[in-house]
Amino acid sequence: MDNFSAFPTTPTSPARSASLVVPNDTGDLTQVSRALYVGQSGALSVEMVDGEIVTFEGVPAGSMLPIRVSKVRATDTTAAAILSLW
């Protein structure tokens, strides 16, 4: 039973879905993320939903980054076990 199924999804709502991310320099995520989970520490290079490319250095394992991205880039990404949540 989902007691919250009738509630609207808002920017501060918890994620409803997740998928494993395979970093890729050309392919977009199937869904723009609401957050990324990083399971193994390292650098994370992403394309933000507005098109800006940024690299988060030294992301610790177990981090949840509340960022909206369209792509997780293979170039400069050393983190692993990445999940996209939306």
Rosetta constraint file for C-alpha pairs under 8 A:
AtomPair CA 9 CA 13 HARMONIC 5.84 0.50
AtomPair CA 11 CA 34 HARMONIC 7.83 0.50
AtomPair CA 15 CA 34 HARMONIC 7.11 0.50
AtomPair CA 15 CA 85 HARMONIC 5.72 0.50
AtomPair CA 15 CA 86 HARMONIC 4.89 0.50
AtomPair CA 16 CA 85 HARMONIC 7.39 0.50
AtomPair CA 16 CA 86 HARMONIC 6.00 0.50
AtomPair CA 17 CA 85 HARMONIC 5.72 0.50
AtomPair CA 17 CA 86 HARMONIC 5.37 0.50
AtomPair CA 18 CA 83 HARMONIC 6.42 0.50
AtomPair CA 18 CA 84 HARMONIC 5.42 0.50
AtomPair CA 18 CA 85 HARMONIC 4.31 0.50
AtomPair CA 18 CA 86 HARMONIC 6.27 0.50
AtomPair CA 19 CA 83 HARMONIC 5.52 0.50
AtomPair CA 19 CA 84 HARMONIC 5.42 0.50
AtomPair CA 19 CA 85 HARMONIC 6.75 0.50
AtomPair CA 20 CA 81 HARMONIC 7.39 0.50
AtomPair CA 20 CA 82 HARMONIC 6.10 0.50
AtomPair CA 20 CA 83 HARMONIC 4.60 0.50
AtomPair CA 20 CA 84 HARMONIC 6.39 0.50
AtomPair CA 21 CA 29 HARMONIC 7.75 0.50
AtomPair CA 21 CA 72 HARMONIC 7.46 0.50
AtomPair CA 21 CA 81 HARMONIC 7.63 0.50
AtomPair CA 21 CA 82 HARMONIC 5.41 0.50
AtomPair CA 21 CA 83 HARMONIC 5.42 0.50
AtomPair CA 21 CA 84 HARMONIC 6.29 0.50
AtomPair CA 22 CA 72 HARMONIC 7.65 0.50
AtomPair CA 22 CA 82 HARMONIC 7.65 0.50
AtomPair CA 23 CA 71 HARMONIC 7.72 0.50
AtomPair CA 23 CA 72 HARMONIC 5.00 0.50
AtomPair CA 23 CA 73 HARMONIC 5.01 0.50
AtomPair CA 23 CA 74 HARMONIC 4.49 0.50
AtomPair CA 23 CA 77 HARMONIC 7.45 0.50
AtomPair CA 24 CA 28 HARMONIC 7.74 0.50
AtomPair CA 24 CA 71 HARMONIC 7.34 0.50
AtomPair CA 24 CA 72 HARMONIC 6.22 0.50
AtomPair CA 24 CA 73 HARMONIC 4.90 0.50
AtomPair CA 24 CA 74 HARMONIC 4.80 0.50
AtomPair CA 24 CA 75 HARMONIC 7.89 0.50
AtomPair CA 25 CA 71 HARMONIC 7.58 0.50
AtomPair CA 25 CA 72 HARMONIC 7.27 0.50
AtomPair CA 25 CA 73 HARMONIC 4.59 0.50
AtomPair CA 25 CA 74 HARMONIC 5.45 0.50
AtomPair CA 25 CA 75 HARMONIC 6.63 0.50
AtomPair CA 26 CA 73 HARMONIC 7.79 0.50
AtomPair CA 27 CA 71 HARMONIC 6.92 0.50
AtomPair CA 28 CA 70 HARMONIC 5.53 0.50
AtomPair CA 28 CA 71 HARMONIC 4.77 0.50
AtomPair CA 28 CA 72 HARMONIC 7.73 0.50
AtomPair CA 29 CA 33 HARMONIC 7.94 0.50
AtomPair CA 29 CA 70 HARMONIC 5.55 0.50
AtomPair CA 29 CA 71 HARMONIC 5.45 0.50
AtomPair CA 29 CA 72 HARMONIC 7.59 0.50
AtomPair CA 31 CA 70 HARMONIC 7.28 0.50
AtomPair CA 31 CA 86 HARMONIC 7.30 0.50
AtomPair CA 32 CA 49 HARMONIC 7.17 0.50
AtomPair CA 32 CA 68 HARMONIC 6.23 0.50
AtomPair CA 32 CA 69 HARMONIC 5.63 0.50
AtomPair CA 32 CA 70 HARMONIC 4.94 0.50
AtomPair CA 32 CA 86 HARMONIC 7.14 0.50
AtomPair CA 33 CA 67 HARMONIC 6.97 0.50
AtomPair CA 33 CA 68 HARMONIC 4.86 0.50
AtomPair CA 33 CA 69 HARMONIC 5.42 0.50
AtomPair CA 33 CA 70 HARMONIC 6.85 0.50
AtomPair CA 33 CA 84 HARMONIC 5.61 0.50
AtomPair CA 33 CA 85 HARMONIC 5.49 0.50
AtomPair CA 33 CA 86 HARMONIC 5.04 0.50
AtomPair CA 34 CA 66 HARMONIC 6.22 0.50
AtomPair CA 34 CA 67 HARMONIC 5.88 0.50
AtomPair CA 34 CA 68 HARMONIC 4.99 0.50
AtomPair CA 34 CA 69 HARMONIC 7.64 0.50
AtomPair CA 34 CA 84 HARMONIC 7.57 0.50
AtomPair CA 34 CA 85 HARMONIC 5.71 0.50
AtomPair CA 34 CA 86 HARMONIC 4.73 0.50
AtomPair CA 35 CA 64 HARMONIC 6.68 0.50
AtomPair CA 35 CA 65 HARMONIC 5.39 0.50
AtomPair CA 35 CA 66 HARMONIC 4.20 0.50
AtomPair CA 35 CA 67 HARMONIC 4.90 0.50
AtomPair CA 35 CA 68 HARMONIC 6.18 0.50
AtomPair CA 35 CA 84 HARMONIC 6.21 0.50
AtomPair CA 35 CA 85 HARMONIC 5.26 0.50
AtomPair CA 35 CA 86 HARMONIC 6.77 0.50
AtomPair CA 36 CA 64 HARMONIC 5.71 0.50
AtomPair CA 36 CA 65 HARMONIC 5.15 0.50
AtomPair CA 36 CA 66 HARMONIC 6.55 0.50
AtomPair CA 36 CA 67 HARMONIC 6.73 0.50
AtomPair CA 36 CA 82 HARMONIC 6.79 0.50
AtomPair CA 36 CA 83 HARMONIC 5.63 0.50
AtomPair CA 36 CA 84 HARMONIC 4.76 0.50
AtomPair CA 36 CA 85 HARMONIC 6.00 0.50
AtomPair CA 37 CA 62 HARMONIC 6.79 0.50
AtomPair CA 37 CA 63 HARMONIC 5.73 0.50
AtomPair CA 37 CA 64 HARMONIC 4.46 0.50
AtomPair CA 37 CA 65 HARMONIC 6.32 0.50
AtomPair CA 37 CA 82 HARMONIC 5.54 0.50
AtomPair CA 37 CA 83 HARMONIC 5.01 0.50
AtomPair CA 37 CA 84 HARMONIC 6.54 0.50
AtomPair CA 37 CA 85 HARMONIC 7.58 0.50
AtomPair CA 38 CA 59 HARMONIC 7.51 0.50
AtomPair CA 38 CA 60 HARMONIC 7.50 0.50
AtomPair CA 38 CA 61 HARMONIC 5.78 0.50
AtomPair CA 38 CA 62 HARMONIC 5.59 0.50
AtomPair CA 38 CA 63 HARMONIC 5.29 0.50
AtomPair CA 38 CA 64 HARMONIC 6.48 0.50
AtomPair CA 38 CA 65 HARMONIC 7.98 0.50
AtomPair CA 38 CA 79 HARMONIC 6.85 0.50
AtomPair CA 38 CA 80 HARMONIC 6.57 0.50
AtomPair CA 38 CA 81 HARMONIC 6.00 0.50
AtomPair CA 38 CA 82 HARMONIC 4.64 0.50
AtomPair CA 38 CA 83 HARMONIC 6.65 0.50
AtomPair CA 39 CA 61 HARMONIC 4.89 0.50
AtomPair CA 39 CA 62 HARMONIC 4.98 0.50
AtomPair CA 39 CA 63 HARMONIC 7.10 0.50
AtomPair CA 39 CA 79 HARMONIC 7.72 0.50
AtomPair CA 39 CA 80 HARMONIC 6.18 0.50
AtomPair CA 39 CA 81 HARMONIC 4.65 0.50
AtomPair CA 39 CA 82 HARMONIC 5.89 0.50
AtomPair CA 39 CA 83 HARMONIC 7.99 0.50
AtomPair CA 40 CA 60 HARMONIC 7.12 0.50
AtomPair CA 40 CA 61 HARMONIC 4.46 0.50
AtomPair CA 40 CA 62 HARMONIC 7.02 0.50
AtomPair CA 40 CA 79 HARMONIC 5.54 0.50
AtomPair CA 40 CA 80 HARMONIC 4.91 0.50
AtomPair CA 40 CA 81 HARMONIC 5.77 0.50
AtomPair CA 40 CA 82 HARMONIC 7.73 0.50
AtomPair CA 41 CA 58 HARMONIC 6.74 0.50
AtomPair CA 41 CA 59 HARMONIC 5.40 0.50
AtomPair CA 41 CA 60 HARMONIC 4.51 0.50
AtomPair CA 41 CA 61 HARMONIC 4.24 0.50
AtomPair CA 41 CA 62 HARMONIC 7.77 0.50
AtomPair CA 41 CA 78 HARMONIC 7.72 0.50
AtomPair CA 41 CA 79 HARMONIC 5.04 0.50
AtomPair CA 41 CA 80 HARMONIC 6.90 0.50
AtomPair CA 42 CA 57 HARMONIC 6.69 0.50
AtomPair CA 42 CA 58 HARMONIC 5.08 0.50
AtomPair CA 42 CA 59 HARMONIC 5.31 0.50
AtomPair CA 42 CA 60 HARMONIC 6.75 0.50
AtomPair CA 42 CA 61 HARMONIC 7.80 0.50
AtomPair CA 42 CA 77 HARMONIC 7.21 0.50
AtomPair CA 42 CA 78 HARMONIC 4.93 0.50
AtomPair CA 42 CA 79 HARMONIC 3.92 0.50
AtomPair CA 42 CA 80 HARMONIC 7.40 0.50
AtomPair CA 43 CA 55 HARMONIC 6.70 0.50
AtomPair CA 43 CA 56 HARMONIC 5.58 0.50
AtomPair CA 43 CA 57 HARMONIC 4.40 0.50
AtomPair CA 43 CA 58 HARMONIC 5.35 0.50
AtomPair CA 43 CA 59 HARMONIC 5.93 0.50
AtomPair CA 43 CA 76 HARMONIC 6.74 0.50
AtomPair CA 43 CA 77 HARMONIC 5.09 0.50
AtomPair CA 43 CA 78 HARMONIC 5.00 0.50
AtomPair CA 43 CA 79 HARMONIC 5.30 0.50
AtomPair CA 44 CA 55 HARMONIC 5.45 0.50
AtomPair CA 44 CA 56 HARMONIC 5.06 0.50
AtomPair CA 44 CA 57 HARMONIC 6.51 0.50
AtomPair CA 44 CA 59 HARMONIC 7.15 0.50
AtomPair CA 44 CA 72 HARMONIC 7.44 0.50
AtomPair CA 44 CA 73 HARMONIC 7.77 0.50
AtomPair CA 44 CA 76 HARMONIC 6.91 0.50
AtomPair CA 44 CA 77 HARMONIC 4.56 0.50
AtomPair CA 44 CA 78 HARMONIC 6.51 0.50
AtomPair CA 44 CA 79 HARMONIC 5.89 0.50
AtomPair CA 45 CA 53 HARMONIC 7.15 0.50
AtomPair CA 45 CA 54 HARMONIC 5.75 0.50
AtomPair CA 45 CA 55 HARMONIC 4.07 0.50
AtomPair CA 45 CA 56 HARMONIC 6.26 0.50
AtomPair CA 45 CA 72 HARMONIC 6.04 0.50
AtomPair CA 45 CA 73 HARMONIC 5.33 0.50
AtomPair CA 45 CA 74 HARMONIC 7.34 0.50
AtomPair CA 45 CA 75 HARMONIC 7.02 0.50
AtomPair CA 45 CA 76 HARMONIC 5.76 0.50
AtomPair CA 45 CA 77 HARMONIC 5.15 0.50
AtomPair CA 46 CA 53 HARMONIC 5.68 0.50
AtomPair CA 46 CA 54 HARMONIC 5.64 0.50
AtomPair CA 46 CA 55 HARMONIC 6.28 0.50
AtomPair CA 46 CA 69 HARMONIC 6.54 0.50
AtomPair CA 46 CA 70 HARMONIC 7.71 0.50
AtomPair CA 46 CA 71 HARMONIC 5.61 0.50
AtomPair CA 46 CA 72 HARMONIC 4.41 0.50
AtomPair CA 46 CA 73 HARMONIC 5.39 0.50
AtomPair CA 47 CA 51 HARMONIC 5.70 0.50
AtomPair CA 47 CA 52 HARMONIC 5.56 0.50
AtomPair CA 47 CA 53 HARMONIC 4.39 0.50
AtomPair CA 47 CA 54 HARMONIC 6.51 0.50
AtomPair CA 47 CA 69 HARMONIC 5.68 0.50
AtomPair CA 47 CA 70 HARMONIC 5.86 0.50
AtomPair CA 47 CA 71 HARMONIC 5.02 0.50
AtomPair CA 47 CA 72 HARMONIC 6.39 0.50
AtomPair CA 47 CA 73 HARMONIC 7.18 0.50
AtomPair CA 48 CA 52 HARMONIC 5.26 0.50
AtomPair CA 48 CA 53 HARMONIC 6.20 0.50
AtomPair CA 48 CA 54 HARMONIC 7.46 0.50
AtomPair CA 48 CA 67 HARMONIC 7.68 0.50
AtomPair CA 48 CA 68 HARMONIC 6.08 0.50
AtomPair CA 48 CA 69 HARMONIC 4.19 0.50
AtomPair CA 48 CA 70 HARMONIC 5.93 0.50
AtomPair CA 48 CA 71 HARMONIC 7.18 0.50
AtomPair CA 49 CA 68 HARMONIC 5.77 0.50
AtomPair CA 49 CA 69 HARMONIC 4.77 0.50
AtomPair CA 49 CA 70 HARMONIC 5.21 0.50
AtomPair CA 55 CA 76 HARMONIC 7.33 0.50
AtomPair CA 55 CA 77 HARMONIC 7.84 0.50
AtomPair CA 59 CA 63 HARMONIC 6.85 0.50
AtomPair CA 59 CA 79 HARMONIC 7.48 0.50
AtomPair CA 72 CA 77 HARMONIC 7.94 0.50
AtomPair CA 73 CA 77 HARMONIC 6.43 0.50
